[in-house]
């Protein structure tokens, strides 16, 4: 285990300024390169304590900016057009990069590392993901995954696209059955 000082809040680990013990790989591959933590030695502890007030003030300022942005883009919804099968299963999945690009196109510039997917989006429909604007500020974004722009508009209005497809398939089956029955009746004469 390696002891580190957190330079900002890290989910499921701790707040800024806390001394934490983590596995070497987590420290070496994520926390240290991203600047979220520094090694806990005497020099770094002294440096952190000297800069603590300034770092906390910067953190508060960035959090307030993120909260203002969150208020401005509250209820953000993006549309992602993808190919999908008859059942609505996507050929592939919607990635964090796709969502980040959609948010940027909608006027909210975010990186793919700021997008938090609960689970992979692998079907047509509406899904909610969280975008972290700051370690302490996260906003929900509705992702509308559809096969076409028309289908996306229907989903956004709350209509069930699958219900229409099922009704259309049932009417086609009924027409086909009627034609077959008529054809069978003609043959019987």
N, C-alpha and C positions, 0 to 999 in steps of 0.2 A: 504494500500500500504506500502511496505517495501522499504527502501532506501539501495542500495548496491553499492559497488565499483567493477567494472568489472576487473578481473585479466587477461583477454584475450578478443579478439574480439568475439562477439556473434552476429550471423546473426539476422537481423531485430531488434537489441536492441542497440548495440553501440560498441565503440572501447575500447581498454584497458585503464584503468584509469578513465573512465567516471563514474559519479554518475548517477544511474538510479533508477527509482521507478518502482517496479513490484508487481504483486499480491503475497500474502503470499505463496500460493501453489506452484507457479512457482519457487520462491526462495527456499522454504523448500525442494521441491521434485527434483529439477533439478540443479539450479545454485550453491547452497551451497554444496551439496554432491559431485558434479563433480569438485569442485575447480575452477569454472569459475568466481566466485564472492565471495566477503566477505562482511559482514555487515558493513555499513557505520557508525562508531562511532569514537570518537576522537582518541582512541588508534589505531584503524585500519587505519584511515586516516594518522596518523603520521608514522606508520609502512610502509604503501604503499609509501608515499613520500620519505622515507629514502631508500627504495629498488627500487624505480621507474627506475633508470638508469640501474640497474642490470637486472630487469625484462624485460625492453625494449630490452636490448642487447641479453638476452636469446631468446626472441621472434623473433628477427631479425635472429639469428643463426638458430633456428628451421625452420623459413620460408625459408631461403636459402637452407637448407638441403632438405626440402620438394620440392622446385623448382627443385633441381638437380634430385631428384627421379622422379618427374613429367616428366622431359625431357627424362630420361632414359626409362620410360615405356609408353611414348606417343603412342597412338594408340593401347593400350592393348585391346585384345578381348578374352572373355572366352566363353566356351561352357557348357551349362547345358542340360542334357538329362532328359526328363520327359515323362510320359505317357500322351497321349492326344487323344481326340475323333477325328472322321472323319473330323469335321469342323476345327480342329486345336485348339480347346479350351482345356486348360490343366485341368487335374483332380487335382485341388488345384491351387497353384500359386508359383512363384519363390520368395523366401524371401531374405531379406538382408543377412541372415546367409549363404544361398546358394551362393550368389554373393561374399561374403567375403571369403568363402572357395575356390571358383574358382580363385579369385585373388591371394590368398596365394599359391595355386597350380601352378599358372603362375609366381610366383616369387615376388609378391608384397604383403607383409604382412600387412593386414589391419583388423580392427575389424568391426563387423557388425554395430556398431554405427557410423562408418565413411562412410557407404554406404547410399546415399540419393536417394530413389526411388521417382520419380515424382508421379507415380501411380502404383498400383500393376500390375505385369506381369502375365497375365492369358491366354496367347495364344502363340502358336508356332510362331517363327519369330525372327527378330533382334530388340533389344531395347537398348537404351543408358541410362546409369545411371551415376551419378556423385559420385566420391569417394573423400572425403575431407582428404587430407594428412596433412593439417594444417588449422586452421580457415580462413586463407587468400588464401590457395592454394587448388584448386579442379581440378581433371582430369576426362574427360569423359571415360567411359569403355563401350565397346560394348558387350552386352550379347546376345549370339546366343542360343535361346531355340529351341530344336528340339526333335523329337521322337527317332532318331538314329544318330549315328556318320555320316553315309552316308548323311542323310538329313541335318545335320549341315554343312557338307562340301559343299553341293549344295547351301544352303542359304548363306554361306560365299562367294561363287563365284557370288552371285547375281541372281541365278536361282530361279524361282517361283516354289516351291514344290507343291502348290495347283493346278497349271496349269497342271502339270503332272498327278496328281490324277484325275482331272476332265477329261482329255483326255483319261486316261485309263478307267474310268467309262463309258464314252461315247462310246468307242470302244467295251466294254463288252456288253453294251446295244444294239449296232448295231448287234453284233454277235448273241445275244439272239433273237433279232427280226427276223434276217435272218433264224435262226434255227426254230423258231415258224412258220414263213411263209412257210418254206420247209415242216415242219410237217403237217401244215394245207393243203398244196397242195397234200401231199401223202394221206391224209384222204379223200379228195374230189374225188380222182380217183376211 
